[in-house]
Amino acid sequence: AERVEQPPHLWRRFFFYAAMANLLNISDWLVRPDLASFVLAFQQQSLAQVAGLSVCFNLVGQVLAYLYTPLVGLQVPLFTRVRGDGPALRAAYAGLGRILLLLLLPGGVGLALLARPAVLIQYPLYLDVVPAAQLLIPLLFIESLLSLGHNVLIVHERYAAVTLSRLAAVVALPLLLWAVPRYGVMGAVAALGAGRLLS
């Protein structure tokens, strides 16, 4: 078989892309409920509150996954195909943005209206976390909508902008430490949601 020489800059691009993927994973951990559960337990809140936080993220995360996941595999290939073509990129971004809005807006409103019966059916012992779940809905749904621009930056290898935005997730940790003792699950949801939106 004939050996194909790789361009010398390919490995450098691969290194930066791999580093960015690791940064994304680490910054995601800062705004996951796992960290908030640890803070809840460490601040000597009840285990019921830790479970309630899990209920909030499971409920909202399941519905969001049904709405958003089908478009995940479409974004990067589409933005890669129109890379460097300004008008085509704007059209692709606008089109995907409209599709996401048409999926997420009614889905989020419907979930907010049906959050109480959904918790009652699946987790009847945790009805007290319904307001926290309703607060989490717009935070996570708006974050998903904003992630479209994030994907454009990654495709165009604007890693400095992506790194700066992802470092904003660090704000979730001091917010958690401040909000959890005062507001419990509601504070944890607000802190994690703020970290996600900022990043």
N, C-alpha and C positions, 0 to 999 in steps of 0.2 A: 504494500500500500504506500502511496505517496505521502510523505510527511508534509503537513501544512504548517508553515511558519506563522506564529501568532504575532501580531503587532506589539512592539515593546510596551506601549502604553496600556495594553489590555490588563496586565497584572496590577498595575497601579489603580486602574478603575475598579477592578475586582476587589482590591484591598479596601478602598474607600467605601464601596458598596457594602461589603461584609461588616466593616466597622459601624456603618450607619444602621445596619440591621440589628447589630448587638445593642447599640444605643437605644433604638426603638424598643427592644425587648426590656431593657433595664428601666427605661422611663415609664413603660407600661406597668411595670410592677409597682411603681410608686403610687399609681392611681387605681390599683386593683383593690377589691374588698379584702383580700388576704391581709394586707398591711393594716387596714382599718380594723379588722378583727383582732389583730395582735394588739393594737392600741386600745381597743375597747377592753380586752382582757387585762392588759397591763394597768389601765386606769381603774381597775377593779369594778368595772361595770358588770352587770349580770350576764351569764351565758345566754339568757333569753335575748338580750340585745344583740349579741354576736350572731345568733341564729336569725334574728329579725333582719339584720343587715344582709345576710345571705339570701333571705327570702326576697328582699327588694331587688338585689342585683340579678337573681335567677329569673324572676318574673319579667323584669324589663329587658334583660339580656336575651331571653328566649324570643320574645316578640321582635326585638330589634334584629336578631340574627335571621329570622324568617324574611324580614323586609329588606335588609341591607346585603346579606351574604350573596344573593344571586348576582349582584352587580360588582362584587369585589374582583372576580376574575376578568371582568371586562375592562376595568379602568386602566391598568398599566399597559396592556397591549394596545388599547386605543390611543392613549397619550403617547406611546412610543411611536406608533405609526404616523402621527401628525406632528412629531417633534420637529421643531425648526420652522414649521409652517404656521405663522401667526394667525391668519384668518381661520384655518382649519382647526387649530388648537382652541381658539375662542368658541368656535361652533361646537366642537366636541365637549368642551367644558360646560357650555350653556345647556346643551342637550342632556348630558348626564345630570347636571344640576336640577333641571326640570323634572326628570324622571325620579330622582331621589326625593325631591320636594313632594311630588304627587304620591309617592309611597309613604314617606315618613310623616307628613302632616296629618293626613286622616288616620294613619296607624297610631300616631302618638295621642291624638285626641280621643280615639276610640279606646285605647288602653287606659288613658286617664279616667275615662267615664266608667270603664268596666273593671278598674283595679280592685275595688272592694269585693265584688262577687268572685273575681278570679282568685284573690287571696283566700276568701271564704271557702271556695271549693278545694283548693290545693293545700292551703296552710291555715286551717281554721283557728289555730291557737295564736296566730300572729296578726290579727286584724288591726292591732294598734300601730303597725308599721305602714298602713296604707298611705297616710300623708307623706311619709318619707319616700315611698315608691312613686307617688304622684310628683314629688319634687325631682326625683331622679329621671323621670321620663323626658322632660324637655332638655335637661343637661346632656344626657347620652344621645338623644336624637339630634340635637344641634351639633354635637361633636361629630357625629357620623356625617352630617351634611358638610361640615367644614373640612373633613378629612380629604375631600375631593381636591382641594388646592394643595394639600400636603402631598398627595400622590403626584401631582404635576411637578412639584419641586423635586421630588425624588427622581422622577424620570429624566428631568433636565439636569440632574446631578448638582443641584444647588444645595450642597450639604451644609454650608455654613448657616443658611437660613433655617434648614430643618433642625440642625443641632440647637440653635438658639431657641427655636420654638419648643423643642422637646425638653430643654432644660427648665422651661417654665413649669413643668410638672412637679419640680422639686417643691414648689409652693404648697403642695398638698400636705406635706409632712408637718410643717409648723401649724398649718390650719387644722389638721387632725388633732394635734396635741392641745390646741387651744379650744376647739369646738366640742370634742368628744366629752370631756368632763362636764361641760355646761349643757349640752343639748343631746347627748347620747347618739342614737341612730340617725336622727335628723341632722345633727352636726357632722357626723361621718359622711353622710350622703352629700351634704353641701360642700364639704372640703374636697372630697374626691371628684365631684362634678366640676368644681371650680378649677382644680388642677387639670382635668381633661380639657375643659374649654380653653384655658390659657395656653395649653400646649398645642 
